[in-house]
Amino acid sequence: MPLIRGFHATNIKKAFLLNAIAAALIASVAVIVKDRLDAKTKLVYTDKFAVVLIITFISAIIVYNILYLVFGFGGGMLTN
């Protein structure tokens, strides 16, 4: 049961907007993690890549779950 009803990705405009929100949040987390790793650690490139990849994947799962709870986003063909 979404917190905000009536804002499902039922047309292209709403779908693009919801996906842009998800992409922006996930990309922001990736950039912040990369900047912090560059500033605080002396890891080699492949290690930084692996850490950023894992944290970005986890943040994507979290962001999509939050968007599902708030907007009902991610139902695909399951939406009414």
Number of C-alpha atoms within 10 A of each C-alpha: 9 15 12 11 10 10 16 20 20 14 9 9 9 13 17 12 12 19 16 12 14 18 14 12 15 21 14 13 16 20 13 12 18 17 11 10 16 14 9 8 9 10 12 9 9 9 11 17 14 11 16 19 15 13 17 19 14 12 17 19 13 13 17 20 15 15 19 17 15 15 19 22 22 18 11 12 7 6 11 7
